[in-house]
Amino acid sequence: MKFKVIPTVVTLLAMSGASWAAEDGSALYKKKCSGCHGVNGEGKPTVKAPGLTSTSMDASQIVTHLTTGEPSSKPPHNKGISHLKEG
């Protein structure tokens, strides 16, 4: 399960709207997510961003977290990420 999280996130981001359509999922993850979650999803304690390789969330929870957000989460995850849709 741990290693399925990053591909799931990358896939979701790759399907996320016309403005990002030309970018592949890996490039999109690097541009939008790696600054906080690390290049390999390892997380960054300095910005209090959790590692994605050790998450306890399943794929459906990740989709909900990214598409609708959670008010108690730190930005940008306190709101849904614009142009990101479940595919």
Residue frames relative to the residue before (quaternion, step in Angstrom):
aa qw qx qy qz dx dy dz
M 1.0000 0.0000 0.0000 0.0000 0.00 0.00 0.00
K 0.6218 0.5850 -0.3497 0.3858 3.55 0.94 -0.88
F 0.7412 0.4229 -0.2361 0.4647 3.57 0.91 -0.87
K 0.5850 0.5714 -0.3730 0.4382 3.60 1.25 -0.08
V 0.5422 0.6555 -0.3942 0.3479 3.60 1.18 -0.41
I 0.6863 0.4775 -0.3011 0.4587 3.60 0.76 -0.95
P 0.6641 0.4711 -0.3395 0.4709 3.65 0.81 -0.76
T 0.6138 0.5403 -0.3501 0.4568 3.60 1.05 -0.68
V 0.6668 0.4858 -0.2982 0.4800 3.58 0.87 -0.93
V 0.6575 0.5073 -0.3132 0.4606 3.58 0.88 -0.91
T 0.6475 0.5143 -0.3166 0.4648 3.59 0.97 -0.83
L 0.6538 0.5105 -0.3144 0.4616 3.58 0.91 -0.89
L 0.6774 0.4831 -0.2937 0.4706 3.55 0.91 -0.87
A 0.6394 0.5408 -0.3286 0.4367 3.58 1.02 -0.73
M 0.7144 0.4261 -0.2429 0.4990 3.59 1.15 -0.62
S 0.5059 0.7675 -0.3082 0.2450 3.54 1.27 0.12
G 0.8325 -0.2381 0.1288 0.4834 3.61 0.78 0.70
A 0.6864 -0.5389 0.3249 0.3645 3.51 -1.24 0.59
S 0.6677 0.5182 -0.3289 0.4212 3.60 0.90 -0.79
W 0.7373 0.3617 -0.2199 0.5265 3.59 1.17 -0.46
A 0.4097 0.7709 -0.4345 0.2216 3.57 1.26 -0.17
A 0.6789 0.5104 -0.3015 0.4333 3.59 1.00 -0.74
E 0.6494 0.5149 -0.3235 0.4566 3.59 1.17 -0.41
D 0.4187 -0.6755 0.5306 0.2947 3.55 -1.07 0.61
G 0.6966 -0.5125 0.3139 0.3919 3.58 -1.20 0.49
S 0.6441 0.5329 -0.3241 0.4429 3.56 0.99 -0.79
A 0.6712 0.4822 -0.2931 0.4806 3.57 0.93 -0.90
L 0.6418 0.5271 -0.3177 0.4575 3.56 1.04 -0.76
Y 0.6269 0.5159 -0.3299 0.4817 3.58 1.00 -0.81
K 0.6534 0.5192 -0.3141 0.4527 3.58 0.89 -0.94
K 0.7070 0.4730 -0.2620 0.4557 3.58 0.91 -0.92
K 0.8148 0.3216 -0.1344 0.4633 3.60 0.80 -0.99
C 0.8068 0.3322 -0.1346 0.4697 3.61 1.03 -0.67
S 0.6504 0.5826 -0.3279 0.3606 3.57 0.95 -0.86
G 0.5324 0.6370 -0.4099 0.3777 3.59 1.13 -0.46
C 0.7598 0.3104 -0.1720 0.5448 3.57 1.07 -0.72
H 0.7841 0.3691 -0.1766 0.4667 3.56 0.84 -0.99
G 0.5571 -0.6316 0.3802 0.3823 3.60 1.26 0.02
V 0.6472 -0.5522 0.3760 0.3671 3.52 -1.20 0.64
N 0.7877 0.2652 -0.1324 0.5401 3.58 1.00 -0.79
G 0.6056 -0.5895 0.3478 0.4060 3.58 1.21 0.40
E 0.3989 0.7582 -0.4393 0.2703 3.57 1.27 0.32
G 0.4748 -0.6706 0.4410 0.3610 3.60 1.23 -0.32
K 0.1813 -0.7651 0.6075 0.1126 3.54 -1.29 0.35
P 0.3326 -0.7757 0.5041 0.1830 3.58 -0.31 1.23
T 0.6064 0.5862 -0.3639 0.3953 3.60 1.07 -0.61
V 0.7497 0.2915 -0.1940 0.5616 3.58 1.18 -0.47
K 0.4427 -0.7292 0.4107 0.3219 3.54 1.37 0.27
A 0.3980 0.6875 -0.4970 0.3491 3.57 1.02 0.85
P 0.4012 -0.7435 0.4780 0.2404 3.58 -0.66 1.04
G 0.5393 -0.5817 0.4972 0.3514 3.50 -1.28 0.42
L 0.3882 -0.7268 0.5188 0.2279 3.54 -1.02 0.75
T 0.6104 0.5733 -0.3509 0.4191 3.57 1.18 -0.41
S 0.7604 0.3334 -0.1981 0.5210 3.58 1.18 -0.33
T 0.3281 0.7701 -0.4936 0.2360 3.59 1.16 0.41
S 0.3712 -0.7114 0.5478 0.2367 3.55 -1.16 0.57
M 0.5150 0.6418 -0.4208 0.3817 3.60 1.28 -0.03
D 0.3557 -0.7009 0.5669 0.2468 3.54 -1.12 0.67
A 0.7525 -0.4182 0.2550 0.4403 3.58 -1.26 0.19
S 0.6738 0.4917 -0.3188 0.4501 3.62 0.88 -0.82
Q 0.6323 0.5155 -0.3322 0.4733 3.60 1.06 -0.66
I 0.6296 0.5225 -0.3289 0.4716 3.58 1.04 -0.73
V 0.6303 0.5284 -0.3306 0.4629 3.58 0.95 -0.86
T 0.6684 0.4924 -0.2988 0.4707 3.59 0.87 -0.94
H 0.6478 0.5344 -0.3125 0.4439 3.57 0.91 -0.92
L 0.7294 0.4329 -0.2412 0.4717 3.59 0.91 -0.88
T 0.7480 0.4310 -0.2362 0.4461 3.59 0.92 -0.84
T 0.7934 0.2633 -0.1551 0.5265 3.61 1.02 -0.65
G 0.3802 -0.7417 0.4713 0.2885 3.58 1.18 -0.47
E 0.2362 -0.7270 0.6238 0.1628 3.52 -1.38 0.13
P 0.4929 -0.7055 0.4208 0.2867 3.61 -0.58 1.12
S 0.6912 0.4857 -0.2858 0.4524 3.60 1.05 -0.65
S 0.5721 0.6059 -0.3734 0.4076 3.59 1.26 -0.16
K 0.5558 -0.5801 0.4877 0.3416 3.51 -1.34 0.42
P 0.5622 -0.5867 0.4417 0.3802 3.64 -1.03 0.69
P 0.5813 -0.1274 -0.8009 -0.0667 1.60 -2.11 1.27
H 0.5495 0.6679 -0.3743 0.3344 3.60 1.24 -0.07
N 0.4827 0.6390 -0.4601 0.3833 3.60 1.21 0.22
K 0.7312 0.2209 -0.1616 0.6249 3.57 1.33 -0.22
G 0.6044 -0.5320 0.4284 0.4100 3.55 -1.23 0.29
I 0.4639 -0.6608 0.5097 0.2972 3.54 -1.07 0.69
S 0.4585 -0.7107 0.4614 0.2681 3.56 -0.66 1.14
H 0.8173 0.2285 -0.2241 0.4792 3.55 -1.18 0.73
L 0.5979 0.5393 -0.3795 0.4557 3.58 1.20 0.16
K 0.0350 0.8023 -0.5908 0.0771 3.52 -0.68 1.14
E 0.5321 -0.6016 0.4844 0.3469 3.51 -1.15 0.65
G 0.1792 -0.8207 0.5381 0.0693 3.54 -0.77 0.99
